[in-house]
Amino acid sequence: MPEIPAVSRRLVLGGTLATGALAVGIGTAGSASAAPAPTATSVLADAGTPGRAAGQKSMINVPFEAYKTVRVGVIGLGNRGSGMTTGWSVIPGCVVTAVCDIRGDRVKRTADQLVATGKPRPAEFGGSADSYAEMLKRDDIDLVYIATPWEFHYEQGKAALLSGRHVVVELPIATELNELWDLVDTSERTRKNLMLSENCSYGRNELAMLKMGHEGLFGDITNGHGGYLHDLRALLFSNTYYTDSWRRLWHTRSTASFYAMHGLAPIAAAMDINRGDRMKTLKATATAPKGLADYRERFVPKGHPSWNETYINGDLVTCMIETANGRTIRAEHNVSEPRPYSRINSLAGSRGLFEDYVGTSSTGARVYFEPDHSDDSWRDFESYRKEFDHWLWKKIGDDAANNGGHGGMDYVLQWRTVQLMRAGLVPDIDVYDSAAWCAPVPLSVMSLADKGRPVAIPDFTRGAWVNLRPGLDSRDTDMPPVA
């Protein structure tokens, strides 16, 4: 049965619909028809939003068909893909049935590792750029997981949808606006879900922040700040970490904010983006591209291939996003300068704020809320996290700590994805969320090319964003028993 959400203060008080926007058939995930989609001839508020083709329908509130066992095919077995393949293999009711990489040695190594842990040997595909297409011809794959370099995500994600599979794609799902729209339309035509593999949306602090927001602790949420600030210089210049230096080469050919989704997505979820509000405009700024060239000058031997490269991606790319309901989000990306790791993860409103990555406690976060606090002094977040800990972390936090990378976020994302598919529930993160969270990649390029002027953010939901509906604020449900 489709999932019925728990009643929260957000739903009781109308959440983010305080602007008076018309909500057409506000409903829950229990009613797939609660949010009728506009037709191709509808007049949409967002100029330039394409209509749907005949017979194409919204994927909002559409649940997975229930699977007894989720069979996963993996495309891309580099650092990320190989680790996540192990992760899929340990989730109850999930089995990796096929693995693929252009490099055959990786395919064999990954298959050998699965067998060494007592798992069945997956079918192996490799040796050419189109090996994944051969894998997609199999009939024992329900979910395709894609962890290749960014430039291949769109093509492989679309092919997986067209093959009749649900798809999980690492960040970003695509790098161009027309590609994002095409993935939305392809998902709607094939009736298969495509989800961004946004593990940070399942972080323990992020999910607690989400619950705090939906329970009214922030009052009226007015602004948020998130991003991806990670000193990757040594890895970018490594000869082995990023195959063929693919990630460094993006810095030679694009000015985009490549990877802000890790911090943007949790803020968007707390603001009910696509679920009562939407991101409407974006304007970008960028600092000069100094960091990579400076690092190369000091630490990279003169014979290294990078000495033939010119870097054009700004060290710090900042996107200022405004929502339809008057909120602001600051999303940042910086992997080229020395700094401690941070996704920023800050949310604020009329009654207080939350700030992550400040190192004031075991949780690394601090809070200040009225009426609890009134002396202009920060408080520790730990007690609030205990009170608002998401049910996923209460249920599987110990398993996540023992099995998952990135502090357990990977395991929670994979466990929840498999649970949703096996129980026949509506995805927490749908194709519309995935497209919206990745839209700043191409839109930042457009804004920077126009001297930082605002550009419109497409409404991938085609008007259905006004309807409140569940997402990551899901209710407690169980993993179906494994026979």
N, C-alpha and C positions, 0 to 999 in steps of 0.2 A: 504493500500500500504506500502511496505517496506520504511524505513526512508532514505532520501537522506541527507547527511551531509552538513553543511555549509563549504564553502571553507576557509581554514585557511592557515596561513603562513607555517605551518607544511606540508600540502599537496602540496602547490605550490612549495616549495623548496625541496621536496623529503624527508623531515623529517629525520628519523634516517637511511635511506638507503645510507648514505654517504660513507659507507665502500665499496660500489660497489657490495654488495650481489645481486644475481640474484633475481628479484621480478617477480614471475610467475603470470601474469594476475592481476597486482595491480588494485583494484577496490574499490567500496564503498558498503555500505550495500544495495544499490539498486540492486545489482547483486549477487544473491546467487551462481552463477557459476563463479564468478570472481576469486576465489582462488581454483583451482582444487587441490584436495588432492592427495598426493602420493599413489600409490597402494601398496599392500603388498609386491610386488617384487621390489619396488623402492630401490635404494641405497641412504640412508639418511646420512646426514653429522654427525648425532649424533649416534655413534655406540651403539647398544643395544636397539634402539627404535623399539618396536614391530610393525609389519605391521598390517593392518586392515584385519579382517576376510572378507570372500566373502559377498558382499551385504551390508557391513557396510560403511557409508559415513560420511564425516565431518559435524559437526554442525556449522561451521563458516558461519556467515551471514544468518543463517536460522531464519526467523522471527517466532514469535508466530502466531498461528491461532487466528483470532480476536474473542474475547468473548464479548457478550453483558453485562454479569455480571461475575465477577471472584468469584468463590466459593472456599473458603479456608478450608482445614482441617488441624488442628494443632495437632502435636505430641509433648508432653512435656509441662507441665503447672506449672513449677517452677517459680522462680523469673522472668526470662527472658521470658519464654513462655507465662505466664499469661499477662504480660504487652504488649507484641507484639500482643496477641490475641485482646485486646482492640484496639490496633492500626489498625489492619486489618479491624476491624468492622466500623471504621469511615472514611475509604477511599471511595470516591464516586465510585459507581459501584462495590463494593466489599461486600461480605457477608460471615461470618463464618458459615459454615454448619455443621461442626463436630469438636469435641475436644476430646483429648485422653491423658490419663496419667495413669501410673501404679497404682497411688493412686486415688481411686474413689472419695475421698472427694474433691480433687482439681478439678476434672471434674465437679462435681455438683456446686462448688463455682464459677468456671469460667462461667458456663452456667447461673447461677443465676445473675451474674454481667452483662452479656450481656442483659438479659431480663430486668434488672433494668434500663438500659439505653435506653430501647425501641427497642432493636434489637430482631430478631427472635431467639427462643431457638435452639441451635445447637443440633445435635445428640450427645449422650454421650457414650464414650467408656473408660473403665477403669477396674482395679482390677487384671490384669495379665500382664505379660511381653509381651504377643503377642496380646494385645488388639488393637494395631495399625494395625495389619494384618486384623482384622475384620473391622476396619474403612475403610481400603483401598478397601474393597469389595463394598462400596457404589458407586452409579453412579451420585452423586451430588457434586463431588469434582473436581476442575480443577487444583488447586495448593495445594501442601502439604508443610507446613512450619514445620521444625524440630528444636526443642530447648531442646533436651535431653542431658544428659552427653556425653562427647566426644566419649566414647567407643561404643556408639550406633549409631553414625551418619552414618557410612558407610552402615551398615545393613539396617537401616530404609530408607536411601536415595535411595539405590538400589531397595528396595522393592517398593518404591513409583514410581520410574521410570518404573519398570516392570508392575506396575498397570496402566500405561498409563497417568500419571500425570506429570506436570512440578513440580520442586522441588526447594525450598529455604532452605538451611541448615545453621545453625549457625556454627561458627568457631570451629574447622576445619571440612571440609567435610569428612575427613578420616585421620588416623594417620599412615598409612603404604603405601609404594610406590605401592605395588600390588593392594591395595584398591583404590588408586587414579586412577591408570590405568583402573581398572574395572569400576569405575564410568564414566570415559571418554567413554569407549567402550559401556557401557550400554546406556548412553545418545545417542550415535551415532546409536545404534541398534533400540532403541525405538523411536527416532526422537523427544525426549522431552528434554527440557532445564533443566539443573541443575545449580543453582547459589549459590555462597557463600553469606551469609547474611552479607556482609561487609559494615556496616553502616558508618564506618569512611571514606570510599571512597566517601560518599555523604556529608561529612562535608563542611561547607561553606569555610573555609580557604583552605581545600584540593582541592576543585573544582576550586577556584580562582587560586591557584598555578598551577593546571593543565592547565588552559587557558593561564596563563602567560608563561608557558613553551612552549606551542604549538604556541603562537604568537611570540616567539623568544626573550623574555626579558632576558633569561639566556644565550643567545648565544648558543653555543654548550653545551648541558647538559653533564656533565662529572661524577657527583657523587651525591648520595643521602643518607639520614640517616633517618631511621624510626624504630619504635618498639612499645613496650608496657611496660611502666614503671609505676607500680601501686602498692602501698603498700596494699596488700590484707591480711596481716597476721591476723588481727582480724577476718575477714570474713572466712579465711581458718580454723581457730580454733573454729568458731562458731558451736554450736550444731544444729542450725536450718537453716542457710543460704544456704549451699550446702548440699542437701539431701544425707544422709549417708556419708558425708565428701568426696564425690567423687572427688572433685577437689584437695583437699589436698593429697589424696591417690596417685594421679598421681606423686607427688613429691617423693614418695617412690619406684616407679617402672620404672621411665624413666629419662634419662638425656636430653631430647629433649628441643628445643626452642619451647614451647607450643603454643605461642599466639602472635607471632611478626607480624601477618598479618595486625593488625590494623594500624601499621605504615608502613609496607612494601607495602601494596596494593596501597596507593596513590602515593608513589614514583614510583612503577612499572607502574602505569597508565601514569604518566607524562613522563616516559621514553619509552612509547609505547611498553612495554613488550608484546609479542605475536602479536604485530601490527607493526613490523618493527625492533624489537630487541627481544632478549630473554635472560633469565637468564641461564648461561652456567655452572658455577662451584660454589661450596660453600665450605667454610672451617669454622669450628666452634671452638670457645674457650669457656671455662666456668670457673668461679671462684668457690671456694670451697662452698659447701652447709652449710653455717653457720647460715643464717638468721632465718629460721623456728625453728631450735633447740634452738637458743638463745632466741627467743620470748617465746617459750614454757617454758624455764627455768625460765623466769621472770614473766610470766603472766598466765600460764595455771596450774590449780590445779593438784596435783599429781595423782588423781584418773581418770583423763581424758584419754580416749582411745588412744589419740595421743602419750602417753608415751611408748607405745609398738612399735612405728614406728621409722624407720631410714630413713632420707632424703638423697637422692642421686642426686637430681636435683640441678645443680649449681645456685647460687643466680642470677648471671648475665651471661646469655648465649648470645654470640655475633656471628652472622653469617656474614662473609664477602663474598659477592656475586659478581662475575664478569659476565658481559654480553657479548654476541657475538660481540657487537660493541665497546667493550673496556671500558665500564662504570663500576663503582663500586657502590655497595649498602651495607651499614652497617645496619643490622637488629638486634635489641636487645630485650631481654625479661628479666624482673626482677619484680617479685611480692613478694619477700621475704625480702626486706630491706626497712628501713625507707627512704621515699623520696616523694616529691610532684608528683602528677600525670603528665605524659607526654607521648605523642606518638612521640615526637621528630620532625617529619615532617619537614625535611630540604632538600632543593634542591639547587644545585650549578652548575655553568657552566662558560664558558669563559668570560661572561660579567656581572656576579653578582651572588647573592645568596639570599635565603629566609630562615629564621629560625623562627620556631614556638615555643610556650610555653616559651617565655622569659619574658612575663609580662610587656612589655614596652608600651602597649597601650590597648585600649578597645578590640582590636582583639587578643592581646597576642602574636603578631608576629612582626618581623622587617625585613627590606630588605636593600640591597645595590646593585645598578645597575649602570653600566656605559652606556651611558654618563651622566645620570641624577645626579649621585653622584660621587664626586672626592676628598673628603676631609677626607677619612678614618673614617667617622662617620655614624653610623646606622641611617636609616630613618624609620619613622612609616609606617606600612603596610596599614593603614586604607584607604588612598586615592587609593592605588592600588587595594584593595579589592573592592572598589566601582566601579572602572573602569572595573575590570575583573570578577565581580560577575557573577556566573553561572546563566543561565536562570531559572534553577529549583528554586534557592533561590529567584530570583526576582519574580517568579510567585507564589510560595507557601510558602515563608519564614514566613509570618505571621501565616498561618495555622500550619506550623511546630512548631513555638514557642508556640502555644496554645495547640497542641495535641500530640507532640512527645517527647519521652525521649532522653537523651543524647544530649541536646541542639537543638533538632529538627531533628537530623540525622536519627532517626528511622522513623519518619513520611516521610521524603523525600525518603528514600529507599522504603518504602511500597507504597507510592503514585506513584513513578516512576515504580515500578514493575507492579502495577495494570494498570497504563496507557499503558505501553508497551504491556501487554496482551490484553487489550481492543481495542487498536488501531492496533494490528497485526504488531508490530515493532520488530526489532532485539534487543535482550537483551544487555544492557550496559556491563554486566559482564557475561561471558559465562563459560561453563564447563572447558575450557582450562585455562582461568584466574584462576578459582577456584582451579584447581589442581596445577597450578604453584605456586600460593601464599601459598598453604598449604604444598608444597613439603619440605620446610625447617624443618618441624616437624620430619619426618623420616631421612632426610639427615643430620641434625645436630647430631643425634645419631650416624650415620655411621661415620661422620667425627671425632667426639670426640673419638669414639672407635679406630680410627686409628691415634691417637695422633694429631688431628687437621689437617690432610692432606686434600687437596681438593678432593671433590667428584663431579661427573658429575650430573648435573640437567637434568632430562629427557625433551625432547621436546614433550610435550603432543599434539602439533598441527601437528606433523609428517611432518615438513618442511614448513608449511604454515605461520609460524611466519614472514617470510620476507615481507609479504604483508601489506602495510599500510591500515588500515580500522578504522572506527569510534568505539568508545567505550563510556567512560564516557564524552568525548568531544562531546556530542550530540547537535543537533540544537533544537531550541524552537518548541515544539509541544504541542497540547492541549489534555486534557483529554476528550474523547468522551462524549457527553451529556448523562445524565442518563434519561432514558425514564420515 
